[in-house]
Amino acid sequence: MTKTGAGGKEQRRVLRVVLLLLAVFLMFGGPAYFIYALRNVGLPYPVLVLGGLIAFVVGVWLFLRLVGKQTRLEAPE
C-alpha cells in the first residue's frame, strides 16, 4: 500500500528542487563545463559549442516549465 498526502507532497517538493537545481546547472554550468569537459575527447570546437548551446536551451526550458507550473498553482481562482 502506498501512502498519499504529506509524504507525496514532500516527494514532489524534493523532486522539484532537484529539477530546479539541474535546470540552473544546465543554464550556467552547461555551456562552460560541458565544453571544458569534452574538449579532451577530440571533437571539433563547433560541435562542443553546439552541445553547450543545447545544454543551455534545455536548462532554460526546464526552468521555465518548473516556474510556470509553480505560478499557475499559486494563481488565485
C-alpha positions in Angstrom: 0.0 0.0 0.0 1.2 3.5 -0.7 0.6 6.5 1.5 -0.7 9.6 0.0 -0.9 13.1 1.4 2.0 14.7 3.2 4.6 12.1 2.0 3.6 12.5 -1.6 3.7 16.3 -1.4 7.1 16.1 0.2 8.5 13.8 -2.5 7.1 16.1 -5.2 8.7 19.1 -3.5 12.1 17.4 -3.3 11.8 16.4 -7.0 11.0 19.9 -8.0 14.0 21.2 -6.0 16.3 18.7 -7.7 15.0 19.5 -11.1 15.4 23.2 -10.5 19.0 22.7 -9.4 19.6 20.7 -12.6 18.0 23.4 -14.7 20.2 26.1 -13.1 23.3 24.0 -13.6 22.4 23.4 -17.3 21.9 27.1 -17.8 25.0 28.4 -16.1 27.4 25.4 -15.9 26.3 23.6 -19.0 27.9 25.8 -21.6 31.1 26.4 -19.7 31.8 23.0 -18.1 30.3 20.9 -20.9 32.8 22.5 -23.4 35.6 22.2 -20.9 35.0 18.6 -20.0 34.5 17.4 -23.6 37.4 19.3 -25.0 39.7 16.4 -24.3 37.5 14.0 -26.3 38.8 15.3 -29.6 35.5 16.7 -31.0 35.7 19.8 -33.2 35.1 23.0 -31.4 31.8 24.0 -33.2 30.3 20.6 -32.0 31.3 21.4 -28.4 29.7 24.9 -28.7 26.6 23.4 -30.2 26.4 21.0 -27.3 26.8 23.8 -24.8 24.1 25.7 -26.5 21.8 22.7 -26.4 22.5 22.3 -22.7 21.6 26.0 -22.1 18.4 25.7 -24.1 17.3 22.6 -22.2 18.1 24.3 -18.9 16.1 27.4 -19.8 13.2 25.2 -21.0 13.2 23.1 -17.8 13.5 26.2 -15.6 10.5 28.0 -17.3 8.5 24.8 -17.2 9.0 24.5 -13.4 8.5 28.1 -12.7 5.4 28.2 -14.9 3.8 25.3 -13.0 4.5 27.0 -9.7 3.0 30.3 -10.8 -0.2 28.6 -12.1 -0.6 26.7 -8.8 -0.3 29.9 -6.8 -2.6 32.0 -9.0 -5.9 32.9 -7.5 -9.0 31.3 -8.9 
